[in-house]
Amino acid sequence: MADPLRLNKIKPATLTIIYDEASLTRGKQPTIFRQLDNSQQWQLIGGMVNTSRQTVSTAIHQLGRYGVMEMAPVEADNSAQLLKESLTYQPRVFSPTGRRVPNTETTISFQLD
């Protein structure tokens, strides 16, 4: 079986899915999942929820089948620590429009393992 097409790790694609607020169970939030190898198993991806637009977005590194499912919000673990050495980044000057003309909105995405 061939490996799935991978996207550029430095410049991943942004996946945005629209959801219907009325279809959510009270106290749950929309979350993006990816289906694993045409099986019945789904991997939690996460995503940033924009309630005013009713969208959930995340950076993806490979093509595949994605879906939105609901889940209870996860509370932070006070014992978790972020190791600075584990971060990778590529600083780059940019404009949201790709030109030097300022825009009123931009999206900056990140992923924590």
LOLO-826789 format. One record per residue (C-alpha): chain; x, y, z; residue in three letters. Coordinates in steps of 0.2 Angstrom, whole numbers. Example, Ala and Ser with C-alpha at 12.3 -4.5 7.8 and 13.67 -1.06 7.14 Angstrom:
# residues 2
@cadena = A&east = 62&north = -22&up = 39&residuo = ALA;
@cadena = A&east = 68&north = -5&up = 36&residuo = SER;
***
This chain:
# residues 113
@cadena = A&east = 0&north = 0&up = 0&residuo = MET;
@cadena = A&east = 7&north = 17&up = -5&residuo = ALA;
@cadena = A&east = 10&north = 30&up = 9&residuo = ASP;
@cadena = A&east = -3&north = 44&up = 9&residuo = PRO;
@cadena = A&east = 1&north = 60&up = 1&residuo = LEU;
@cadena = A&east = 10&north = 71&up = 14&residuo = ARG;
@cadena = A&east = 9&north = 90&up = 14&residuo = LEU;
@cadena = A&east = 24&north = 101&up = 18&residuo = ASN;
@cadena = A&east = 28&north = 101&up = 36&residuo = LYS;
@cadena = A&east = 34&north = 119&up = 36&residuo = ILE;
@cadena = A&east = 18&north = 125&up = 27&residuo = LYS;
@cadena = A&east = 4&north = 113&up = 31&residuo = PRO;
@cadena = A&east = -13&north = 116&up = 24&residuo = ALA;
@cadena = A&east = -27&north = 123&up = 35&residuo = THR;
@cadena = A&east = -43&north = 113&up = 36&residuo = LEU;
@cadena = A&east = -59&north = 122&up = 40&residuo = THR;
@cadena = A&east = -75&north = 113&up = 43&residuo = ILE;
@cadena = A&east = -92&north = 121&up = 46&residuo = ILE;
@cadena = A&east = -103&north = 114&up = 59&residuo = TYR;
@cadena = A&east = -121&north = 116&up = 65&residuo = ASP;
@cadena = A&east = -123&north = 124&up = 82&residuo = GLU;
@cadena = A&east = -140&north = 117&up = 84&residuo = ALA;
@cadena = A&east = -134&north = 99&up = 82&residuo = SER;
@cadena = A&east = -122&north = 99&up = 96&residuo = LEU;
@cadena = A&east = -126&north = 91&up = 113&residuo = THR;
@cadena = A&east = -126&north = 104&up = 127&residuo = ARG;
@cadena = A&east = -108&north = 105&up = 135&residuo = GLY;
@cadena = A&east = -99&north = 97&up = 121&residuo = LYS;
@cadena = A&east = -89&north = 106&up = 107&residuo = GLN;
@cadena = A&east = -85&north = 101&up = 89&residuo = PRO;
@cadena = A&east = -68&north = 93&up = 86&residuo = THR;
@cadena = A&east = -59&north = 87&up = 70&residuo = ILE;
@cadena = A&east = -55&north = 69&up = 68&residuo = PHE;
@cadena = A&east = -46&north = 59&up = 54&residuo = ARG;
@cadena = A&east = -50&north = 42&up = 49&residuo = GLN;
@cadena = A&east = -36&north = 29&up = 49&residuo = LEU;
@cadena = A&east = -32&north = 19&up = 34&residuo = ASP;
@cadena = A&east = -50&north = 16&up = 28&residuo = ASN;
@cadena = A&east = -54&north = 8&up = 45&residuo = SER;
@cadena = A&east = -68&north = 12&up = 57&residuo = GLN;
@cadena = A&east = -55&north = 20&up = 69&residuo = GLN;
@cadena = A&east = -54&north = 39&up = 70&residuo = TRP;
@cadena = A&east = -39&north = 49&up = 77&residuo = GLN;
@cadena = A&east = -42&north = 65&up = 87&residuo = LEU;
@cadena = A&east = -34&north = 80&up = 78&residuo = ILE;
@cadena = A&east = -42&north = 94&up = 88&residuo = GLY;
@cadena = A&east = -45&north = 111&up = 81&residuo = GLY;
@cadena = A&east = -49&north = 129&up = 85&residuo = MET;
@cadena = A&east = -67&north = 133&up = 86&residuo = VAL;
@cadena = A&east = -74&north = 149&up = 80&residuo = ASN;
@cadena = A&east = -92&north = 150&up = 87&residuo = THR;
@cadena = A&east = -97&north = 166&up = 78&residuo = SER;
@cadena = A&east = -94&north = 158&up = 61&residuo = ARG;
@cadena = A&east = -98&north = 140&up = 67&residuo = GLN;
@cadena = A&east = -82&north = 133&up = 61&residuo = THR;
@cadena = A&east = -68&north = 122&up = 67&residuo = VAL;
@cadena = A&east = -50&north = 124&up = 59&residuo = SER;
@cadena = A&east = -34&north = 115&up = 61&residuo = THR;
@cadena = A&east = -17&north = 113&up = 52&residuo = ALA;
@cadena = A&east = -16&north = 96&up = 43&residuo = ILE;
@cadena = A&east = 0&north = 88&up = 36&residuo = HIS;
@cadena = A&east = -8&north = 74&up = 25&residuo = GLN;
@cadena = A&east = -23&north = 71&up = 14&residuo = LEU;
@cadena = A&east = -37&north = 59&up = 20&residuo = GLY;
@cadena = A&east = -54&north = 58&up = 27&residuo = ARG;
@cadena = A&east = -58&north = 71&up = 40&residuo = TYR;
@cadena = A&east = -74&north = 74&up = 50&residuo = GLY;
@cadena = A&east = -81&north = 84&up = 65&residuo = VAL;
@cadena = A&east = -87&north = 75&up = 80&residuo = MET;
@cadena = A&east = -92&north = 82&up = 97&residuo = GLU;
@cadena = A&east = -83&north = 79&up = 113&residuo = MET;
@cadena = A&east = -83&north = 86&up = 131&residuo = ALA;
@cadena = A&east = -70&north = 100&up = 133&residuo = PRO;
@cadena = A&east = -54&north = 93&up = 140&residuo = VAL;
@cadena = A&east = -48&north = 102&up = 156&residuo = GLU;
@cadena = A&east = -29&north = 107&up = 157&residuo = ALA;
@cadena = A&east = -18&north = 96&up = 168&residuo = ASP;
@cadena = A&east = -8&north = 107&up = 180&residuo = ASN;
@cadena = A&east = 7&north = 95&up = 180&residuo = SER;
@cadena = A&east = 10&north = 97&up = 161&residuo = ALA;
@cadena = A&east = 26&north = 106&up = 156&residuo = GLN;
@cadena = A&east = 31&north = 112&up = 139&residuo = LEU;
@cadena = A&east = 49&north = 109&up = 135&residuo = LEU;
@cadena = A&east = 57&north = 123&up = 125&residuo = LYS;
@cadena = A&east = 69&north = 111&up = 116&residuo = GLU;
@cadena = A&east = 54&north = 102&up = 108&residuo = SER;
@cadena = A&east = 48&north = 117&up = 99&residuo = LEU;
@cadena = A&east = 52&north = 119&up = 80&residuo = THR;
@cadena = A&east = 48&north = 135&up = 71&residuo = TYR;
@cadena = A&east = 53&north = 145&up = 55&residuo = GLN;
@cadena = A&east = 51&north = 163&up = 58&residuo = PRO;
@cadena = A&east = 45&north = 172&up = 42&residuo = ARG;
@cadena = A&east = 38&north = 190&up = 39&residuo = VAL;
@cadena = A&east = 21&north = 189&up = 30&residuo = PHE;
@cadena = A&east = 5&north = 198&up = 26&residuo = SER;
@cadena = A&east = -12&north = 190&up = 27&residuo = PRO;
@cadena = A&east = -15&north = 195&up = 9&residuo = THR;
@cadena = A&east = 2&north = 190&up = 2&residuo = GLY;
@cadena = A&east = 6&north = 208&up = -2&residuo = ARG;
@cadena = A&east = 13&north = 222&up = 9&residuo = ARG;
@cadena = A&east = -5&north = 230&up = 11&residuo = VAL;
@cadena = A&east = -11&north = 226&up = 29&residuo = PRO;
@cadena = A&east = -27&north = 216&up = 32&residuo = ASN;
@cadena = A&east = -38&north = 216&up = 47&residuo = THR;
@cadena = A&east = -37&north = 197&up = 50&residuo = GLU;
@cadena = A&east = -25&north = 183&up = 49&residuo = THR;
@cadena = A&east = -24&north = 165&up = 56&residuo = THR;
@cadena = A&east = -9&north = 158&up = 65&residuo = ILE;
@cadena = A&east = -10&north = 140&up = 68&residuo = SER;
@cadena = A&east = 1&north = 129&up = 79&residuo = PHE;
@cadena = A&east = 0&north = 111&up = 85&residuo = GLN;
@cadena = A&east = 5&north = 104&up = 102&residuo = LEU;
@cadena = A&east = 9&north = 85&up = 104&residuo = ASP;
***
